[in-house]
Amino acid sequence: MGKYQQEWKQMLQKDEAFGDWKIKSSGGDLLIRVPEETDMDMLKMQFSDIISPIAPLIKSPKTTLKFYVGNSDEADFIFTLN
């Protein structure tokens, strides 16, 4: 796991707003499972706004990071952070 990916994972896990999200690392990506009752269409549209407050807190050099987000075993959408 890269340092950038690790920082994102730690920040998301310690933020109360994401307390019900399960976050795992896979290769250079993050796998995020949200509660089943989550409106995935709404989350997809708002995902960048939801995670953007964390971005300035990340100190590691930026690399491409993919967030695979879903509320089941399959990702409903992929968000790529460049």
Phi and psi in degrees as GROMACS dihedral restraints (atoms count N, CA, C in turn):
[ dihedral_restraints ]
;  ai    aj    ak    al  type     phi  dphi    fc
    3     4     5     6     1   -74.2    20    10
    4     5     6     7     1   158.4    20    10
    6     7     8     9     1   -62.4    20    10
    7     8     9    10     1   -39.8    20    10
    9    10    11    12     1   -61.8    20    10
   10    11    12    13     1   -47.7    20    10
   12    13    14    15     1   -61.6    20    10
   13    14    15    16     1   -42.7    20    10
   15    16    17    18     1   -63.0    20    10
   16    17    18    19     1   -42.0    20    10
   18    19    20    21     1   -63.1    20    10
   19    20    21    22     1   -44.2    20    10
   21    22    23    24     1   -59.6    20    10
   22    23    24    25     1   -46.6    20    10
   24    25    26    27     1   -59.6    20    10
   25    26    27    28     1   -47.3    20    10
   27    28    29    30     1   -63.1    20    10
   28    29    30    31     1   -43.3    20    10
   30    31    32    33     1   -64.5    20    10
   31    32    33    34     1   -43.2    20    10
   33    34    35    36     1   -65.0    20    10
   34    35    36    37     1   -40.3    20    10
   36    37    38    39     1   -68.8    20    10
   37    38    39    40     1   -31.8    20    10
   39    40    41    42     1   -90.5    20    10
   40    41    42    43     1   -10.2    20    10
   42    43    44    45     1   -81.2    20    10
   43    44    45    46     1   125.1    20    10
   45    46    47    48     1   -58.8    20    10
   46    47    48    49     1   -29.8    20    10
   48    49    50    51     1   -63.0    20    10
   49    50    51    52     1   -22.8    20    10
   51    52    53    54     1  -112.2    20    10
   52    53    54    55     1    21.4    20    10
   54    55    56    57     1   -59.6    20    10
   55    56    57    58     1   -28.1    20    10
   57    58    59    60     1   -97.1    20    10
   58    59    60    61     1     8.2    20    10
   60    61    62    63     1   -90.1    20    10
   61    62    63    64     1   138.5    20    10
   63    64    65    66     1  -100.7    20    10
   64    65    66    67     1   121.7    20    10
   66    67    68    69     1  -120.6    20    10
   67    68    69    70     1   124.5    20    10
   69    70    71    72     1  -128.6    20    10
   70    71    72    73     1   155.1    20    10
   72    73    74    75     1   -94.6    20    10
   73    74    75    76     1   146.3    20    10
   75    76    77    78     1  -149.1    20    10
   76    77    78    79     1   109.0    20    10
   78    79    80    81     1    60.7    20    10
   79    80    81    82     1  -124.3    20    10
   81    82    83    84     1  -101.7    20    10
   82    83    84    85     1    16.5    20    10
   84    85    86    87     1  -118.3    20    10
   85    86    87    88     1   168.8    20    10
   87    88    89    90     1  -116.0    20    10
   88    89    90    91     1   132.6    20    10
   90    91    92    93     1  -104.3    20    10
   91    92    93    94     1   123.2    20    10
   93    94    95    96     1  -121.8    20    10
   94    95    96    97     1   123.5    20    10
   96    97    98    99     1  -110.3    20    10
   97    98    99   100     1   123.2    20    10
   99   100   101   102     1  -102.4    20    10
  100   101   102   103     1   163.9    20    10
  102   103   104   105     1   -56.4    20    10
  103   104   105   106     1   148.9    20    10
  105   106   107   108     1   -57.1    20    10
  106   107   108   109     1   -33.9    20    10
  108   109   110   111     1   -78.4    20    10
  109   110   111   112     1     0.8    20    10
  111   112   113   114     1   -65.2    20    10
  112   113   114   115     1   134.8    20    10
  114   115   116   117     1   -77.9    20    10
  115   116   117   118     1   101.4    20    10
  117   118   119   120     1   -68.8    20    10
  118   119   120   121     1   -32.7    20    10
  120   121   122   123     1   -64.6    20    10
  121   122   123   124     1   -43.1    20    10
  123   124   125   126     1   -66.7    20    10
  124   125   126   127     1   -43.2    20    10
  126   127   128   129     1   -62.1    20    10
  127   128   129   130     1   -41.4    20    10
  129   130   131   132     1   -60.8    20    10
  130   131   132   133     1   -43.2    20    10
  132   133   134   135     1   -68.0    20    10
  133   134   135   136     1   -32.5    20    10
  135   136   137   138     1  -103.7    20    10
  136   137   138   139     1     0.8    20    10
  138   139   140   141     1   -56.0    20    10
  139   140   141   142     1   -46.7    20    10
  141   142   143   144     1   -62.9    20    10
  142   143   144   145     1   -38.3    20    10
  144   145   146   147     1   -67.6    20    10
  145   146   147   148     1   -34.5    20    10
  147   148   149   150     1   -69.2    20    10
  148   149   150   151     1   -41.4    20    10
  150   151   152   153     1   -92.2    20    10
  151   152   153   154     1   -12.3    20    10
  153   154   155   156     1   -58.7    20    10
  154   155   156   157     1   -32.6    20    10
  156   157   158   159     1   -63.0    20    10
  157   158   159   160     1   -20.2    20    10
  159   160   161   162     1   -81.1    20    10
  160   161   162   163     1   -31.3    20    10
  162   163   164   165     1   -50.5    20    10
  163   164   165   166     1   -45.2    20    10
  165   166   167   168     1   -67.1    20    10
  166   167   168   169     1   -16.4    20    10
  168   169   170   171     1   -83.1    20    10
  169   170   171   172     1   -14.2    20    10
  171   172   173   174     1   -80.7    20    10
  172   173   174   175     1   123.0    20    10
  174   175   176   177     1   -98.1    20    10
  175   176   177   178     1   -20.8    20    10
  177   178   179   180     1   -69.0    20    10
  178   179   180   181     1   154.3    20    10
  180   181   182   183     1   -57.8    20    10
  181   182   183   184     1   137.4    20    10
  183   184   185   186     1   -71.2    20    10
  184   185   186   187     1   138.4    20    10
  186   187   188   189     1  -135.1    20    10
  187   188   189   190     1   168.3    20    10
  189   190   191   192     1   -69.0    20    10
  190   191   192   193     1   134.1    20    10
  192   193   194   195     1  -136.9    20    10
  193   194   195   196     1   130.2    20    10
  195   196   197   198     1  -105.4    20    10
  196   197   198   199     1   135.3    20    10
  198   199   200   201     1  -107.7    20    10
  199   200   201   202     1   116.1    20    10
  201   202   203   204     1   -95.7    20    10
  202   203   204   205     1   111.7    20    10
  204   205   206   207     1  -116.3    20    10
  205   206   207   208     1   131.9    20    10
  207   208   209   210     1  -162.2    20    10
  208   209   210   211     1   172.4    20    10
  210   211   212   213     1  -119.6    20    10
  211   212   213   214     1    21.1    20    10
  213   214   215   216     1  -148.1    20    10
  214   215   216   217     1  -162.5    20    10
  216   217   218   219     1   -71.4    20    10
  217   218   219   220     1   -15.3    20    10
  219   220   221   222     1  -107.3    20    10
  220   221   222   223     1   145.6    20    10
  222   223   224   225     1   -74.8    20    10
  223   224   225   226     1   131.5    20    10
  225   226   227   228     1   -82.1    20    10
  226   227   228   229     1   -31.6    20    10
  228   229   230   231     1  -155.5    20    10
  229   230   231   232     1   160.7    20    10
  231   232   233   234     1  -119.9    20    10
  232   233   234   235     1   128.1    20    10
  234   235   236   237     1  -112.4    20    10
  235   236   237   238     1   123.4    20    10
  237   238   239   240     1  -105.2    20    10
  238   239   240   241     1   126.7    20    10
  240   241   242   243     1  -106.3    20    10
  241   242   243   244     1   118.2    20    10
